[in-house]
Amino acid sequence: MLVRSGPVFRLVRKLAAPGAGQQRGSSGADAANALRPFYLAVHPDFFGQHPREREVNENSLKRLNSYLDSLQKPGSRPLQPVKLTFYVRGAGGHAAGFRSVNFTLHTKDLWSTVMGILKSCDLPVEHVRGLAPSPGEAATPSYRPLAWNKSSYTFTGFRHPEQALQQARGVEPTLSAWLRRNEPEATKKQHESLPRRKELNRLKEDLCRRFNLADIRWLRSWGVAHRCCQLQSLGRLAQQNPEALISLQGQTVLFADQSGMSASGHIMLGTMDVHHQWTKLCERLSSYRSLHQQTEWLKERISLLLGGVEVIHLERFGPVQAIDEHYSTLRTFHKNLMSQHLCLRPRSLHGLTMLLNDRSDPKLHEMGHFIVPTNCDLPRLQVFLQRHAAEARRRAQRIGQLQAEEDAVVEQCLHRLSLRSLSKEPGVGAAQMTLCCQRLMQQRRPRAQGLHIRVSHFYAVLQDGDMCVPWDWKS
């Protein structure tokens, strides 16, 4: 599962992988060791009772993962600065005492980045000086295992993560016991949130109707009060400068971390930005639309050259990508395609999809889409696509079936248990959601009537009364 395996440990393994030679493997492993206090302070597993903060840390770790990995690639192009936000646990190791930390990654080497991260979070850096290679000195191969000793965590004030997670699992309640204990609190919070929910729906409908917006969405699981404030802010801008919002006609508006246009062509309004920045974005919409048209043209050209396979961008599976970054990726890949002649039969891969990224090798995702490196060996890519086309179609078809099964069982569960709403977090797959709903309907009296249930990886009662339950809850 996403939370219990944790993106931090996947990041550590990736940093320590020796795929790019011994030097890269050594520096990656040492960097992982140097960042150990940071990982312990921000690990999402320790924010189970704080879903919003946990989500922020998960998304930021994904972006940090990508940045650190790119720094280790030989001959990689200069990296764009990356703004990150983390919630850092207090010195006692408790998530309840967390604080927010913001910093920007803009260094050009691995060790400067590591030092910058630790200093930004007010974490110790003395141990880094013994790990980082001296200037101009090549890193020597390191064969030290990454099985960290429990005693090495004592100076940080935190427990060993495996110890903490094992203890958390051992005391995890059964679903019926947890619902019985928390249903009164959830009902009270839900009742108190009803006026805010009605106001949120009114504000959204009013803005969509007045300015002919296709939709208004949020890229994070903010509470109802937070969303209302964002819509009220957009409403004030509409009163002060209605021409700005008129230019958004027909668009989908996303409240996100930064302002701009997403790779999907949606308008992003940064939640930390002021009206001036939103207005400036609206004034630049024509250039954004032009860039989006160019990305669509590049996708069409790539599809023609690769037998009809479609380039897609799935925002729900990772951090949202800005349109200029997406265009740059597409242009690099298209230029690479044009430099060599491929012999793929027209439309032979029609109906298949692929994502572009910075991996070193092509891969077939379990959901049926190809993951293709931007700079890759094209003859090898052609062989890979042809060899795995049938399996890609089978997986995509299976995912479609699972999605249909999920939709049907969610609707059935919603009505049978008389729930007010039933949703899931992005990290919960269709098969997991289906199994969870089937088990819920087998319960005699789940005490969930009239409640908002969100299937997740942990138990929590959110500020508006929504009840998070793990998809694999104990009977």
VENFENVEN-V733073 format. One record per residue. SS is DSSP state (H for helix, E for strand, - for the rest). PHI is phi in whole degrees, 0 to 359 (none if undefined). Layout:
ss: {SS;SS}
phi: {PHI;PHI}
//
This chain:
ss: {-;H;H;H;H;-;H;H;H;H;H;H;H;H;H;H;-;-;-;-;-;H;H;H;H;H;H;H;H;H;H;H;H;H;-;H;H;H;H;H;H;H;-;H;H;H;H;-;-;-;H;H;H;H;H;H;H;H;H;H;H;H;H;H;H;H;H;H;H;H;H;-;-;-;-;-;-;-;-;-;-;E;E;E;E;E;E;E;-;-;-;-;-;-;H;H;H;-;E;E;E;E;E;E;E;-;-;-;-;H;H;H;H;H;H;H;H;H;H;H;-;-;-;-;-;H;H;H;-;-;-;-;-;-;-;-;-;-;-;-;-;-;-;-;-;-;-;-;-;H;H;H;H;H;H;H;-;-;-;-;H;H;H;H;H;H;H;H;H;H;-;-;-;E;H;H;H;H;H;H;H;H;H;H;H;H;H;H;H;H;H;H;H;H;H;H;H;H;H;H;H;H;H;H;H;H;H;H;H;H;H;-;-;-;E;E;E;E;-;-;-;-;-;H;H;H;H;H;H;H;H;H;H;H;H;H;H;H;H;H;-;H;H;H;H;H;-;-;-;-;-;E;E;E;E;E;-;-;-;E;E;E;-;-;-;-;E;E;E;E;-;-;-;-;H;H;H;H;H;H;H;H;H;-;H;H;H;H;H;H;H;H;H;H;H;H;H;H;H;H;H;H;H;H;H;-;-;-;-;E;E;-;-;-;H;H;H;-;-;-;-;E;H;H;H;H;H;H;H;H;H;H;H;H;H;H;H;H;-;-;-;-;-;-;-;-;-;-;-;-;-;-;E;E;E;E;E;-;-;-;-;-;E;E;-;-;-;-;-;E;E;E;E;-;-;-;-;H;H;H;H;H;H;H;H;H;H;H;H;H;H;H;H;H;H;H;H;H;H;H;H;H;H;H;H;H;H;H;H;H;H;H;H;H;H;H;-;-;-;-;E;E;E;E;-;-;-;-;-;H;H;H;H;H;H;H;H;H;H;H;H;H;-;-;-;-;-;-;-;-;-;E;E;E;E;E;-;-;-;E;E;-;-;-;-;-;E;E;E;E;-;-;-;E;-}
phi: {none;299;286;284;277;79;291;294;286;295;295;298;297;291;296;272;292;269;295;258;107;295;296;294;298;295;295;294;295;295;296;298;296;295;272;306;299;295;303;293;280;241;304;300;301;269;244;301;270;228;302;294;294;299;294;300;294;298;295;293;294;298;290;297;306;298;294;295;295;294;298;270;280;294;73;287;289;304;272;282;303;236;272;231;235;229;261;252;291;288;298;280;85;257;292;297;259;286;224;268;231;242;206;243;275;215;282;253;223;297;284;296;294;301;299;297;297;296;293;297;263;56;254;296;236;300;291;289;296;275;258;289;291;293;306;82;262;286;289;270;302;240;245;290;288;264;280;288;286;300;292;287;265;295;287;272;86;251;276;301;301;294;297;296;291;297;293;296;293;295;257;297;282;283;299;298;294;293;296;298;282;250;300;300;294;296;297;296;295;296;297;292;273;304;301;292;297;295;294;298;297;296;298;296;297;294;293;297;288;293;244;54;279;293;187;233;228;233;271;226;273;291;289;297;299;298;293;300;299;293;291;296;295;293;295;296;297;297;287;285;216;298;297;297;283;300;291;269;306;80;265;264;260;245;276;224;280;217;272;153;240;279;298;276;91;272;274;260;252;294;291;262;275;264;302;301;290;295;295;298;298;299;291;261;299;298;290;296;296;297;295;295;297;293;294;295;295;297;298;296;296;297;299;296;285;248;70;97;295;260;278;236;220;257;291;285;258;181;301;295;257;289;296;290;293;296;297;298;296;297;295;298;292;296;298;296;297;291;282;226;258;260;245;277;292;308;64;292;248;299;95;264;229;210;248;259;207;259;296;269;225;292;212;256;285;297;273;101;261;280;249;243;294;298;252;224;284;293;303;293;297;301;297;297;298;294;290;253;299;297;293;298;295;296;294;298;296;296;297;299;295;298;294;297;298;297;302;292;287;295;297;294;295;303;278;294;266;55;280;282;203;218;223;215;277;303;284;263;282;297;296;293;296;298;298;299;294;299;290;299;288;277;287;290;223;287;56;239;301;77;256;265;252;239;283;218;241;204;268;190;254;281;296;259;94;295;252;272;232;291;295;251;304;284;284}
//
